[in-house]
Amino acid sequence: MTTSYRPLKYYAFPLLLIASILLGGLVGCFLPQYAQPLKPLGDIFLNLIFTAIVPLIFFSVASAIARAGSLQKLGKIIFYMAIVFVFTGLIAAFFALTAVVLFPPAQGIYLPLSSAEKITAVSLSNQIATIFTVSDFSKLLSHENMLALIVFSILVGFATSSTKNEKAKSFLTSGEEIFMRVFTIIMYYAPIGFFAYFAVLVSQLGAKLIESYLRVAIIYYVIALIYFFIAYTWYAYLAAKKTGVKLFWKNIFLPMITAIATCSSAASLPANLAATKNMRVSAEIYETVVPLGTMIHKDGSVIGGVIKIAFLFGIFHLNFTSPSVLFTALGVSLLVGTVMGAIPSGGMLGELLILTVYGFPPSVLIIIAAISIIIDPPATLLNVTGNSVSSMMIARLVDGKWWWK
């Protein structure tokens, strides 16, 4: 009798979040005049999440590195992480390329645009220092410098591991536990935050979903759903056969809903850490892979990059089917998935990268920025959950066939 009630208890909170999202969407759609005053309620939720993210990332990454014990094993984790990230990114890109060749996203769309404008190339090499480091310690205390924060956390983890100081390791572990608890407390407010956030989002985007973007939205959402259910199930199967599939789908619900509701990989990070832990991935793996993956591994953004490139080629009536163009689009989409931000609407750098590589005029930046807004929920869904299933595959490679035991 007791076991029959467990599923209801397990899904009660996620179902409450779904109800909040649906109710917020209905308010934004049918009562938009009442949606805007709700914005502070949604902002409070996101602000709390972003405030908790900085210390949570620091303690989770640093404690994971410190607990790794041997730098040899940490190097093994990073090595296999790179292989898995490239593997899933390539599959996502190939899948998206196939889809846009069969169903061109800009078919039948004619916009009065000129490609004669010249843009100045952006030197990404000059930005490496500012991406991976900051000039002042205080700048680490911002979710806008997450990659720099992760680099610093790794250094602290290395230092702690090399000292063999158990009290220092305990401090980092305790900090992680405390801020995971902080996240749990914040999530009690989540139904209100989700309701308000979605009400405002739908009220703002409703009028912008114009006819020229309908085809893009349909193509992306179909691709995302197929990739989510088929590819991620296959990845979980590669990790641990049927057991892996069960572990993934049993625990992915909360990060999945958080990703859709907030459109933020960063805001979904605490939920993703907890879910990946429940998938039985070892702490030293998931606490390294999930935070790093939040910044540099985004299958949803890779697919989005392909869609944006194909869309721009379509509206300028350029050939998108030649092998050289497709190969370039493959590489650019992988870079877009790496440089795009982990916060809502944080993809401007990725979009600028597309314009720079292909020489499209700056005037089309708004065009692909609008695509980012439309596809943000499913893209974030793939970005977030892709790190969970990738952690399982990395665990298989690092800890062996029976990693989940």
LOSEDO-752684 format. One record per residue (C-alpha): residue number from 0; residue in three letters; y, z, x. Coordinates in steps of 0.25 Angstrom, whole numbers, plus 5000, padded with zeros to 4 digits. Each point is the difference from the previous one (the first is absolute). Layout:
<atoms>
atom nr: NUM&rest: ALA&v: Y&w: Z&u: X
...
</atoms>
This chain:
<atoms>
atom nr: 0&rest: MET&v: 5000&w: 5000&u: 5000
atom nr: 1&rest: THR&v: 5009&w: 5003&u: 5011
atom nr: 2&rest: THR&v: 4998&w: 4987&u: 5008
atom nr: 3&rest: SER&v: 5003&w: 4992&u: 4988
atom nr: 4&rest: TYR&v: 5015&w: 5005&u: 5000
atom nr: 5&rest: ARG&v: 5002&w: 4998&u: 5015
atom nr: 6&rest: PRO&v: 5004&w: 4985&u: 4998
atom nr: 7&rest: LEU&v: 5011&w: 5004&u: 4990
atom nr: 8&rest: LYS&v: 5005&w: 5011&u: 5009
atom nr: 9&rest: TYR&v: 5000&w: 4991&u: 5012
atom nr: 10&rest: TYR&v: 5008&w: 4989&u: 4993
atom nr: 11&rest: ALA&v: 5009&w: 5008&u: 4991
atom nr: 12&rest: PHE&v: 5012&w: 5000&u: 5010
atom nr: 13&rest: PRO&v: 4999&w: 4985&u: 5004
atom nr: 14&rest: LEU&v: 4999&w: 4997&u: 4985
atom nr: 15&rest: LEU&v: 5012&w: 5008&u: 4998
atom nr: 16&rest: LEU&v: 5008&w: 4992&u: 5010
atom nr: 17&rest: ILE&v: 4995&w: 4987&u: 4994
atom nr: 18&rest: ALA&v: 5005&w: 5005&u: 4987
atom nr: 19&rest: SER&v: 5014&w: 5003&u: 5006
atom nr: 20&rest: ILE&v: 5001&w: 4987&u: 5006
atom nr: 21&rest: LEU&v: 4997&w: 4992&u: 4987
atom nr: 22&rest: LEU&v: 5009&w: 5009&u: 4992
atom nr: 23&rest: GLY&v: 5011&w: 4998&u: 5011
atom nr: 24&rest: GLY&v: 4998&w: 4985&u: 5000
atom nr: 25&rest: LEU&v: 5001&w: 5000&u: 4984
atom nr: 26&rest: VAL&v: 5013&w: 5007&u: 5001
atom nr: 27&rest: GLY&v: 5005&w: 4991&u: 5010
atom nr: 28&rest: CYS&v: 4996&w: 4987&u: 4993
atom nr: 29&rest: PHE&v: 5004&w: 5004&u: 4985
atom nr: 30&rest: LEU&v: 5011&w: 5011&u: 5003
atom nr: 31&rest: PRO&v: 5007&w: 4996&u: 5013
atom nr: 32&rest: GLN&v: 5012&w: 5007&u: 4996
atom nr: 33&rest: TYR&v: 4993&w: 5013&u: 5001
atom nr: 34&rest: ALA&v: 4993&w: 4997&u: 5013
atom nr: 35&rest: GLN&v: 5012&w: 5000&u: 5010
atom nr: 36&rest: PRO&v: 5003&w: 5015&u: 4997
atom nr: 37&rest: LEU&v: 4986&w: 5003&u: 5004
atom nr: 38&rest: LYS&v: 5002&w: 4995&u: 5014
atom nr: 39&rest: PRO&v: 5003&w: 5014&u: 5007
atom nr: 40&rest: LEU&v: 4987&w: 5005&u: 4995
atom nr: 41&rest: GLY&v: 4993&w: 4989&u: 5007
atom nr: 42&rest: ASP&v: 5009&w: 5001&u: 5012
atom nr: 43&rest: ILE&v: 4996&w: 5015&u: 5001
atom nr: 44&rest: PHE&v: 4985&w: 4997&u: 5001
atom nr: 45&rest: LEU&v: 5002&w: 4989&u: 5011
atom nr: 46&rest: ASN&v: 5010&w: 5009&u: 5008
atom nr: 47&rest: LEU&v: 4990&w: 5012&u: 4999
atom nr: 48&rest: ILE&v: 4988&w: 4990&u: 5005
atom nr: 49&rest: PHE&v: 5009&w: 4994&u: 5011
atom nr: 50&rest: THR&v: 5004&w: 5014&u: 5005
atom nr: 51&rest: ALA&v: 4986&w: 5005&u: 5001
atom nr: 52&rest: ILE&v: 4995&w: 4987&u: 5007
atom nr: 53&rest: VAL&v: 5007&w: 5002&u: 5013
atom nr: 54&rest: PRO&v: 4993&w: 5014&u: 5003
atom nr: 55&rest: LEU&v: 4987&w: 4996&u: 4994
atom nr: 56&rest: ILE&v: 4999&w: 4987&u: 5009
atom nr: 57&rest: PHE&v: 5004&w: 5008&u: 5012
atom nr: 58&rest: PHE&v: 4990&w: 5011&u: 4998
atom nr: 59&rest: SER&v: 4988&w: 4991&u: 4995
atom nr: 60&rest: VAL&v: 5002&w: 4990&u: 5011
atom nr: 61&rest: ALA&v: 5002&w: 5010&u: 5011
atom nr: 62&rest: SER&v: 4988&w: 5009&u: 4996
atom nr: 63&rest: ALA&v: 4991&w: 4988&u: 4999
atom nr: 64&rest: ILE&v: 5003&w: 4996&u: 5014
atom nr: 65&rest: ALA&v: 4999&w: 5015&u: 5005
atom nr: 66&rest: ARG&v: 4987&w: 5001&u: 4993
atom nr: 67&rest: ALA&v: 4994&w: 4987&u: 5005
atom nr: 68&rest: GLY&v: 4997&w: 5008&u: 5013
atom nr: 69&rest: SER&v: 4997&w: 4989&u: 5009
atom nr: 70&rest: LEU&v: 5010&w: 4989&u: 5002
atom nr: 71&rest: GLN&v: 4988&w: 4990&u: 5001
atom nr: 72&rest: LYS&v: 4996&w: 5002&u: 4986
atom nr: 73&rest: LEU&v: 5015&w: 4999&u: 4995
atom nr: 74&rest: GLY&v: 5001&w: 4987&u: 5008
atom nr: 75&rest: LYS&v: 4987&w: 4995&u: 4993
atom nr: 76&rest: ILE&v: 5006&w: 5003&u: 4986
atom nr: 77&rest: ILE&v: 5013&w: 4992&u: 5004
atom nr: 78&rest: PHE&v: 4992&w: 4989&u: 5005
atom nr: 79&rest: TYR&v: 4991&w: 4998&u: 4988
atom nr: 80&rest: MET&v: 5012&w: 5003&u: 4991
atom nr: 81&rest: ALA&v: 5007&w: 4987&u: 5006
atom nr: 82&rest: ILE&v: 4987&w: 4992&u: 4998
atom nr: 83&rest: VAL&v: 4999&w: 5005&u: 4985
atom nr: 84&rest: PHE&v: 5015&w: 4998&u: 4997
atom nr: 85&rest: VAL&v: 5000&w: 4985&u: 5006
atom nr: 86&rest: PHE&v: 4987&w: 4998&u: 4992
atom nr: 87&rest: THR&v: 5004&w: 5004&u: 4987
atom nr: 88&rest: GLY&v: 5014&w: 4993&u: 5002
atom nr: 89&rest: LEU&v: 4994&w: 4987&u: 5004
atom nr: 90&rest: ILE&v: 4991&w: 5000&u: 4987
atom nr: 91&rest: ALA&v: 5012&w: 5003&u: 4991
atom nr: 92&rest: ALA&v: 5008&w: 4989&u: 5007
atom nr: 93&rest: PHE&v: 4989&w: 4990&u: 4998
atom nr: 94&rest: PHE&v: 4997&w: 5004&u: 4986
atom nr: 95&rest: ALA&v: 5015&w: 4999&u: 4997
atom nr: 96&rest: LEU&v: 5001&w: 4986&u: 5007
atom nr: 97&rest: THR&v: 4989&w: 4995&u: 4992
atom nr: 98&rest: ALA&v: 5006&w: 5004&u: 4987
atom nr: 99&rest: VAL&v: 5014&w: 4994&u: 5003
atom nr: 100&rest: VAL&v: 4994&w: 4987&u: 5004
atom nr: 101&rest: LEU&v: 4992&w: 4999&u: 4987
atom nr: 102&rest: PHE&v: 5011&w: 5006&u: 4992
atom nr: 103&rest: PRO&v: 5014&w: 4997&u: 5006
atom nr: 104&rest: PRO&v: 5009&w: 5012&u: 4996
atom nr: 105&rest: ALA&v: 5013&w: 4991&u: 4999
atom nr: 106&rest: GLN&v: 4993&w: 4988&u: 4992
atom nr: 107&rest: GLY&v: 5010&w: 4994&u: 4990
atom nr: 108&rest: ILE&v: 5012&w: 5009&u: 5005
atom nr: 109&rest: TYR&v: 5012&w: 4992&u: 5005
atom nr: 110&rest: LEU&v: 5012&w: 5008&u: 5005
atom nr: 111&rest: PRO&v: 5013&w: 4993&u: 5006
atom nr: 112&rest: LEU&v: 4998&w: 5005&u: 5014
atom nr: 113&rest: SER&v: 5005&w: 4994&u: 5013
atom nr: 114&rest: SER&v: 4991&w: 5002&u: 5013
atom nr: 115&rest: ALA&v: 5012&w: 4995&u: 5009
atom nr: 116&rest: GLU&v: 5005&w: 5014&u: 5003
atom nr: 117&rest: LYS&v: 4996&w: 5006&u: 5014
atom nr: 118&rest: ILE&v: 4997&w: 5015&u: 5002
atom nr: 119&rest: THR&v: 5000&w: 5008&u: 5013
atom nr: 120&rest: ALA&v: 4986&w: 5004&u: 5005
atom nr: 121&rest: VAL&v: 4998&w: 5015&u: 5000
atom nr: 122&rest: SER&v: 4994&w: 5005&u: 5012
atom nr: 123&rest: LEU&v: 4989&w: 5010&u: 4997
atom nr: 124&rest: SER&v: 4998&w: 5003&u: 5014
atom nr: 125&rest: ASN&v: 5013&w: 5007&u: 5000
atom nr: 126&rest: GLN&v: 4996&w: 5008&u: 4989
atom nr: 127&rest: ILE&v: 4988&w: 5006&u: 5006
atom nr: 128&rest: ALA&v: 5006&w: 5012&u: 5006
atom nr: 129&rest: THR&v: 5007&w: 5004&u: 4986
atom nr: 130&rest: ILE&v: 4987&w: 4998&u: 4993
atom nr: 131&rest: PHE&v: 4991&w: 5009&u: 5008
atom nr: 132&rest: THR&v: 5010&w: 5010&u: 5005
atom nr: 133&rest: VAL&v: 5014&w: 5006&u: 4996
atom nr: 134&rest: SER&v: 5011&w: 5005&u: 5009
atom nr: 135&rest: ASP&v: 5001&w: 5014&u: 4994
atom nr: 136&rest: PHE&v: 4990&w: 5010&u: 4996
atom nr: 137&rest: SER&v: 5007&w: 5002&u: 4986
atom nr: 138&rest: LYS&v: 4997&w: 4986&u: 4997
atom nr: 139&rest: LEU&v: 4986&w: 5003&u: 5000
atom nr: 140&rest: LEU&v: 5002&w: 5009&u: 4987
atom nr: 141&rest: SER&v: 5002&w: 4987&u: 4991
atom nr: 142&rest: HIS&v: 4989&w: 4992&u: 4993
atom nr: 143&rest: GLU&v: 5008&w: 4988&u: 5005
atom nr: 144&rest: ASN&v: 4995&w: 5002&u: 5014
atom nr: 145&rest: MET&v: 4985&w: 5002&u: 4997
atom nr: 146&rest: LEU&v: 4994&w: 4992&u: 5011
atom nr: 147&rest: ALA&v: 5009&w: 5007&u: 5010
atom nr: 148&rest: LEU&v: 4995&w: 5013&u: 4994
atom nr: 149&rest: ILE&v: 4986&w: 4996&u: 5001
atom nr: 150&rest: VAL&v: 5002&w: 4996&u: 5014
atom nr: 151&rest: PHE&v: 5006&w: 5014&u: 5003
atom nr: 152&rest: SER&v: 4989&w: 5007&u: 4992
atom nr: 153&rest: ILE&v: 4989&w: 4993&u: 5009
atom nr: 154&rest: LEU&v: 5007&w: 5005&u: 5012
atom nr: 155&rest: VAL&v: 5000&w: 5014&u: 4995
atom nr: 156&rest: GLY&v: 4986&w: 4999&u: 4996
atom nr: 157&rest: PHE&v: 4996&w: 4995&u: 5014
atom nr: 158&rest: ALA&v: 5008&w: 5011&u: 5007
atom nr: 159&rest: THR&v: 4993&w: 5011&u: 4991
atom nr: 160&rest: SER&v: 4987&w: 4994&u: 5003
atom nr: 161&rest: SER&v: 5002&w: 5000&u: 5015
atom nr: 162&rest: THR&v: 5004&w: 5015&u: 5000
atom nr: 163&rest: LYS&v: 4987&w: 5004&u: 4994
atom nr: 164&rest: ASN&v: 5008&w: 5011&u: 4992
atom nr: 165&rest: GLU&v: 4993&w: 5003&u: 4988
atom nr: 166&rest: LYS&v: 5012&w: 5008&u: 4994
atom nr: 167&rest: ALA&v: 5008&w: 4987&u: 5001
atom nr: 168&rest: LYS&v: 4989&w: 4992&u: 4993
atom nr: 169&rest: SER&v: 5000&w: 5011&u: 4989
atom nr: 170&rest: PHE&v: 5015&w: 4999&u: 4998
atom nr: 171&rest: LEU&v: 4999&w: 4985&u: 4998
atom nr: 172&rest: THR&v: 4988&w: 5001&u: 4990
atom nr: 173&rest: SER&v: 5007&w: 5011&u: 4993
atom nr: 174&rest: GLY&v: 5013&w: 4992&u: 4998
atom nr: 175&rest: GLU&v: 4991&w: 4988&u: 4995
atom nr: 176&rest: GLU&v: 4994&w: 5010&u: 4989
atom nr: 177&rest: ILE&v: 5013&w: 5005&u: 4996
atom nr: 178&rest: PHE&v: 5007&w: 4987&u: 4998
atom nr: 179&rest: MET&v: 4988&w: 4994&u: 4993
atom nr: 180&rest: ARG&v: 5002&w: 5012&u: 4990
atom nr: 181&rest: VAL&v: 5014&w: 4997&u: 4999
atom nr: 182&rest: PHE&v: 4996&w: 4986&u: 4996
atom nr: 183&rest: THR&v: 4991&w: 5006&u: 4989
atom nr: 184&rest: ILE&v: 5011&w: 5008&u: 4995
atom nr: 185&rest: ILE&v: 5010&w: 4988&u: 4999
atom nr: 186&rest: MET&v: 4989&w: 4992&u: 4993
atom nr: 187&rest: TYR&v: 5001&w: 5010&u: 4988
atom nr: 188&rest: TYR&v: 5014&w: 4994&u: 4997
atom nr: 189&rest: ALA&v: 4994&w: 4986&u: 5002
atom nr: 190&rest: PRO&v: 4998&w: 4996&u: 4985
atom nr: 191&rest: ILE&v: 5015&w: 5002&u: 4998
atom nr: 192&rest: GLY&v: 5003&w: 4993&u: 5012
atom nr: 193&rest: PHE&v: 4991&w: 4988&u: 4997
atom nr: 194&rest: PHE&v: 5005&w: 4999&u: 4986
atom nr: 195&rest: ALA&v: 5015&w: 5000&u: 5004
atom nr: 196&rest: TYR&v: 4997&w: 4990&u: 5012
atom nr: 197&rest: PHE&v: 4993&w: 4990&u: 4992
atom nr: 198&rest: ALA&v: 5010&w: 5001&u: 4988
atom nr: 199&rest: VAL&v: 5011&w: 4996&u: 5010
atom nr: 200&rest: LEU&v: 4992&w: 4990&u: 5007
atom nr: 201&rest: VAL&v: 4996&w: 4992&u: 4988
atom nr: 202&rest: SER&v: 5014&w: 5001&u: 4993
atom nr: 203&rest: GLN&v: 5006&w: 4994&u: 5013
atom nr: 204&rest: LEU&v: 4989&w: 4989&u: 5003
atom nr: 205&rest: GLY&v: 4998&w: 4995&u: 4985
atom nr: 206&rest: ALA&v: 5011&w: 4990&u: 5000
atom nr: 207&rest: LYS&v: 4997&w: 4995&u: 5014
atom nr: 208&rest: LEU&v: 4986&w: 4996&u: 4997
atom nr: 209&rest: ILE&v: 5006&w: 4986&u: 4998
atom nr: 210&rest: GLU&v: 4991&w: 4987&u: 4998
atom nr: 211&rest: SER&v: 5000&w: 4995&u: 5014
atom nr: 212&rest: TYR&v: 4993&w: 5013&u: 5005
atom nr: 213&rest: LEU&v: 4990&w: 5001&u: 4989
atom nr: 214&rest: ARG&v: 4990&w: 4991&u: 5007
atom nr: 215&rest: VAL&v: 5002&w: 5008&u: 5013
atom nr: 216&rest: ALA&v: 4997&w: 5013&u: 4993
atom nr: 217&rest: ILE&v: 4987&w: 4995&u: 4993
atom nr: 218&rest: ILE&v: 4995&w: 4994&u: 5013
atom nr: 219&rest: TYR&v: 5002&w: 5012&u: 5008
atom nr: 220&rest: TYR&v: 4995&w: 5010&u: 4990
atom nr: 221&rest: VAL&v: 4987&w: 4992&u: 4998
atom nr: 222&rest: ILE&v: 4998&w: 4999&u: 5015
atom nr: 223&rest: ALA&v: 5003&w: 5015&u: 5002
atom nr: 224&rest: LEU&v: 4990&w: 5004&u: 4989
atom nr: 225&rest: ILE&v: 4989&w: 4991&u: 5005
atom nr: 226&rest: TYR&v: 5003&w: 5005&u: 5015
atom nr: 227&rest: PHE&v: 5000&w: 5015&u: 4996
atom nr: 228&rest: PHE&v: 4987&w: 5000&u: 4992
atom nr: 229&rest: ILE&v: 4992&w: 4990&u: 5008
atom nr: 230&rest: ALA&v: 5005&w: 5001&u: 5014
atom nr: 231&rest: TYR&v: 5001&w: 5015&u: 5000
atom nr: 232&rest: THR&v: 4987&w: 5002&u: 4994
atom nr: 233&rest: TRP&v: 4994&w: 4991&u: 5011
atom nr: 234&rest: TYR&v: 5007&w: 5008&u: 5010
atom nr: 235&rest: ALA&v: 4995&w: 5013&u: 4995
atom nr: 236&rest: TYR&v: 4986&w: 4994&u: 4999
atom nr: 237&rest: LEU&v: 5001&w: 4996&u: 5015
atom nr: 238&rest: ALA&v: 5004&w: 5015&u: 5003
atom nr: 239&rest: ALA&v: 4988&w: 5007&u: 4993
atom nr: 240&rest: LYS&v: 4993&w: 4990&u: 4991
atom nr: 241&rest: LYS&v: 4999&w: 5006&u: 4986
atom nr: 242&rest: THR&v: 5004&w: 5014&u: 5004
atom nr: 243&rest: GLY&v: 5013&w: 4994&u: 5006
atom nr: 244&rest: VAL&v: 5003&w: 4992&u: 4987
atom nr: 245&rest: LYS&v: 4998&w: 5013&u: 4992
atom nr: 246&rest: LEU&v: 5009&w: 5009&u: 5009
atom nr: 247&rest: PHE&v: 5011&w: 4990&u: 5000
atom nr: 248&rest: TRP&v: 5001&w: 4997&u: 4985
atom nr: 249&rest: LYS&v: 4998&w: 5015&u: 4996
atom nr: 250&rest: ASN&v: 5012&w: 5005&u: 5009
atom nr: 251&rest: ILE&v: 5010&w: 4988&u: 5000
atom nr: 252&rest: PHE&v: 5006&w: 5003&u: 4986
atom nr: 253&rest: LEU&v: 5011&w: 5009&u: 5004
atom nr: 254&rest: PRO&v: 5006&w: 4992&u: 5012
atom nr: 255&rest: MET&v: 4998&w: 4988&u: 4991
atom nr: 256&rest: ILE&v: 5009&w: 5005&u: 4989
atom nr: 257&rest: THR&v: 5010&w: 5006&u: 5009
atom nr: 258&rest: ALA&v: 5001&w: 4987&u: 5007
atom nr: 259&rest: ILE&v: 5003&w: 4992&u: 4987
atom nr: 260&rest: ALA&v: 5009&w: 5011&u: 4995
atom nr: 261&rest: THR&v: 5009&w: 5002&u: 5012
atom nr: 262&rest: CYS&v: 4999&w: 4986&u: 5007
atom nr: 263&rest: SER&v: 5000&w: 5008&u: 5013
atom nr: 264&rest: SER&v: 4989&w: 5000&u: 5011
atom nr: 265&rest: ALA&v: 5007&w: 5012&u: 5006
atom nr: 266&rest: ALA&v: 5001&w: 5008&u: 4987
atom nr: 267&rest: SER&v: 4985&w: 4997&u: 4998
atom nr: 268&rest: LEU&v: 4996&w: 5005&u: 5013
atom nr: 269&rest: PRO&v: 4997&w: 5015&u: 4997
atom nr: 270&rest: ALA&v: 4991&w: 4995&u: 4988
atom nr: 271&rest: ASN&v: 4994&w: 4990&u: 5009
atom nr: 272&rest: LEU&v: 4997&w: 5011&u: 5011
atom nr: 273&rest: ALA&v: 4993&w: 5009&u: 4989
atom nr: 274&rest: ALA&v: 4992&w: 4988&u: 4994
atom nr: 275&rest: THR&v: 4995&w: 4995&u: 5014
atom nr: 276&rest: LYS&v: 4996&w: 5014&u: 5003
atom nr: 277&rest: ASN&v: 4992&w: 5001&u: 4987
atom nr: 278&rest: MET&v: 4993&w: 4987&u: 5005
atom nr: 279&rest: ARG&v: 4994&w: 5008&u: 5011
atom nr: 280&rest: VAL&v: 5007&w: 4993&u: 5011
atom nr: 281&rest: SER&v: 5002&w: 5010&u: 5012
atom nr: 282&rest: ALA&v: 5014&w: 5006&u: 5001
atom nr: 283&rest: GLU&v: 5002&w: 4994&u: 5014
atom nr: 284&rest: ILE&v: 4998&w: 4986&u: 4995
atom nr: 285&rest: TYR&v: 5008&w: 5001&u: 4986
atom nr: 286&rest: GLU&v: 5011&w: 5008&u: 5005
atom nr: 287&rest: THR&v: 5002&w: 4989&u: 5011
atom nr: 288&rest: VAL&v: 4997&w: 4988&u: 4992
atom nr: 289&rest: VAL&v: 5007&w: 5002&u: 4987
atom nr: 290&rest: PRO&v: 5014&w: 5004&u: 5005
atom nr: 291&rest: LEU&v: 5000&w: 4989&u: 5011
atom nr: 292&rest: GLY&v: 4994&w: 4990&u: 4989
atom nr: 293&rest: THR&v: 5012&w: 5004&u: 4991
atom nr: 294&rest: MET&v: 5009&w: 4993&u: 5010
atom nr: 295&rest: ILE&v: 4993&w: 4989&u: 5006
atom nr: 296&rest: HIS&v: 4988&w: 4996&u: 4991
atom nr: 297&rest: LYS&v: 5004&w: 4994&u: 4986
atom nr: 298&rest: ASP&v: 4990&w: 4990&u: 4994
atom nr: 299&rest: GLY&v: 5009&w: 4999&u: 4988
atom nr: 300&rest: SER&v: 5012&w: 4997&u: 5008
atom nr: 301&rest: VAL&v: 4992&w: 4989&u: 5008
atom nr: 302&rest: ILE&v: 4996&w: 4993&u: 4986
atom nr: 303&rest: GLY&v: 5015&w: 5002&u: 4996
atom nr: 304&rest: GLY&v: 5004&w: 4993&u: 5013
atom nr: 305&rest: VAL&v: 4991&w: 4988&u: 4997
atom nr: 306&rest: ILE&v: 5006&w: 4999&u: 4986
atom nr: 307&rest: LYS&v: 5014&w: 5001&u: 5005
atom nr: 308&rest: ILE&v: 4998&w: 4989&u: 5010
atom nr: 309&rest: ALA&v: 4993&w: 4991&u: 4991
atom nr: 310&rest: PHE&v: 5011&w: 5002&u: 4989
atom nr: 311&rest: LEU&v: 5011&w: 4996&u: 5010
atom nr: 312&rest: PHE&v: 4992&w: 4988&u: 5005
atom nr: 313&rest: GLY&v: 4999&w: 4996&u: 4985
atom nr: 314&rest: ILE&v: 5015&w: 5001&u: 4996
atom nr: 315&rest: PHE&v: 5004&w: 4993&u: 5012
atom nr: 316&rest: HIS&v: 4989&w: 4989&u: 4997
atom nr: 317&rest: LEU&v: 4993&w: 5002&u: 5014
atom nr: 318&rest: ASN&v: 4986&w: 4997&u: 5003
atom nr: 319&rest: PHE&v: 4992&w: 5013&u: 5000
atom nr: 320&rest: THR&v: 4986&w: 4994&u: 5002
atom nr: 321&rest: SER&v: 5000&w: 4996&u: 5014
atom nr: 322&rest: PRO&v: 4991&w: 5008&u: 5010
atom nr: 323&rest: SER&v: 5012&w: 5003&u: 5009
atom nr: 324&rest: VAL&v: 5008&w: 5006&u: 4989
atom nr: 325&rest: LEU&v: 4989&w: 5008&u: 4994
atom nr: 326&rest: PHE&v: 4996&w: 5006&u: 5014
atom nr: 327&rest: THR&v: 5015&w: 5004&u: 5002
atom nr: 328&rest: ALA&v: 5000&w: 5006&u: 4986
atom nr: 329&rest: LEU&v: 4988&w: 5008&u: 5003
atom nr: 330&rest: GLY&v: 5006&w: 5006&u: 5013
atom nr: 331&rest: VAL&v: 5014&w: 5002&u: 4993
atom nr: 332&rest: SER&v: 4993&w: 5007&u: 4988
atom nr: 333&rest: LEU&v: 4993&w: 5010&u: 5009
atom nr: 334&rest: LEU&v: 5013&w: 5003&u: 5007
atom nr: 335&rest: VAL&v: 5007&w: 5002&u: 4987
atom nr: 336&rest: GLY&v: 4989&w: 5010&u: 4996
atom nr: 337&rest: THR&v: 5003&w: 5008&u: 5013
atom nr: 338&rest: VAL&v: 5015&w: 5000&u: 5000
atom nr: 339&rest: MET&v: 5002&w: 5003&u: 4985
atom nr: 340&rest: GLY&v: 5005&w: 5014&u: 4997
atom nr: 341&rest: ALA&v: 4992&w: 5011&u: 4993
atom nr: 342&rest: ILE&v: 5010&w: 5003&u: 4990
atom nr: 343&rest: PRO&v: 5004&w: 4993&u: 4987
atom nr: 344&rest: SER&v: 5007&w: 4987&u: 5002
atom nr: 345&rest: GLY&v: 4998&w: 5002&u: 5015
atom nr: 346&rest: GLY&v: 4996&w: 4986&u: 5003
atom nr: 347&rest: MET&v: 5013&w: 4994&u: 5004
atom nr: 348&rest: LEU&v: 4996&w: 4999&u: 5015
atom nr: 349&rest: GLY&v: 4988&w: 4992&u: 4996
atom nr: 350&rest: GLU&v: 5008&w: 4990&u: 4991
atom nr: 351&rest: LEU&v: 5010&w: 4998&u: 5012
atom nr: 352&rest: LEU&v: 4988&w: 4997&u: 5009
atom nr: 353&rest: ILE&v: 4995&w: 4989&u: 4990
atom nr: 354&rest: LEU&v: 5014&w: 4994&u: 5000
atom nr: 355&rest: THR&v: 5002&w: 5001&u: 5015
atom nr: 356&rest: VAL&v: 4986&w: 4994&u: 5003
atom nr: 357&rest: TYR&v: 5002&w: 4988&u: 4991
atom nr: 358&rest: GLY&v: 5015&w: 4998&u: 5001
atom nr: 359&rest: PHE&v: 5002&w: 5001&u: 4985
atom nr: 360&rest: PRO&v: 5015&w: 5003&u: 4996
atom nr: 361&rest: PRO&v: 5005&w: 5014&u: 4998
atom nr: 362&rest: SER&v: 5003&w: 4997&u: 4985
atom nr: 363&rest: VAL&v: 4985&w: 5000&u: 4997
atom nr: 364&rest: LEU&v: 4999&w: 5015&u: 5004
atom nr: 365&rest: ILE&v: 5003&w: 5005&u: 4986
atom nr: 366&rest: ILE&v: 4990&w: 4990&u: 4994
atom nr: 367&rest: ILE&v: 4988&w: 5006&u: 5008
atom nr: 368&rest: ALA&v: 5006&w: 5014&u: 4999
atom nr: 369&rest: ALA&v: 4998&w: 4999&u: 4985
atom nr: 370&rest: ILE&v: 4986&w: 4996&u: 5002
atom nr: 371&rest: SER&v: 4998&w: 5013&u: 5008
atom nr: 372&rest: ILE&v: 5005&w: 5008&u: 4988
atom nr: 373&rest: ILE&v: 4991&w: 4993&u: 4990
atom nr: 374&rest: ILE&v: 4987&w: 5001&u: 5008
atom nr: 375&rest: ASP&v: 5004&w: 5014&u: 5006
atom nr: 376&rest: PRO&v: 4990&w: 5009&u: 4991
atom nr: 377&rest: PRO&v: 4987&w: 4992&u: 5003
atom nr: 378&rest: ALA&v: 5004&w: 4997&u: 5015
atom nr: 379&rest: THR&v: 5002&w: 5015&u: 5002
atom nr: 380&rest: LEU&v: 4987&w: 5003&u: 4993
atom nr: 381&rest: LEU&v: 4993&w: 4991&u: 5010
atom nr: 382&rest: ASN&v: 5008&w: 5005&u: 5012
atom nr: 383&rest: VAL&v: 4996&w: 5015&u: 4997
atom nr: 384&rest: THR&v: 4986&w: 4998&u: 4996
atom nr: 385&rest: GLY&v: 4997&w: 4990&u: 5011
atom nr: 386&rest: ASN&v: 5002&w: 5012&u: 5010
atom nr: 387&rest: SER&v: 4990&w: 5009&u: 4992
atom nr: 388&rest: VAL&v: 4989&w: 4989&u: 5001
atom nr: 389&rest: SER&v: 5004&w: 4996&u: 5014
atom nr: 390&rest: SER&v: 4998&w: 5015&u: 5004
atom nr: 391&rest: MET&v: 4986&w: 4999&u: 4995
atom nr: 392&rest: MET&v: 4996&w: 4988&u: 5008
atom nr: 393&rest: ILE&v: 5007&w: 5006&u: 5012
atom nr: 394&rest: ALA&v: 4991&w: 5013&u: 4998
atom nr: 395&rest: ARG&v: 4988&w: 4991&u: 5000
atom nr: 396&rest: LEU&v: 5003&w: 4994&u: 5013
atom nr: 397&rest: VAL&v: 5005&w: 5013&u: 5007
atom nr: 398&rest: ASP&v: 4990&w: 5010&u: 4994
atom nr: 399&rest: GLY&v: 4988&w: 4991&u: 4997
atom nr: 400&rest: LYS&v: 4992&w: 4996&u: 4988
atom nr: 401&rest: TRP&v: 4999&w: 5014&u: 4994
atom nr: 402&rest: TRP&v: 5014&w: 5003&u: 5002
atom nr: 403&rest: TRP&v: 5002&w: 5005&u: 4985
atom nr: 404&rest: LYS&v: 4989&w: 5011&u: 5002
</atoms>
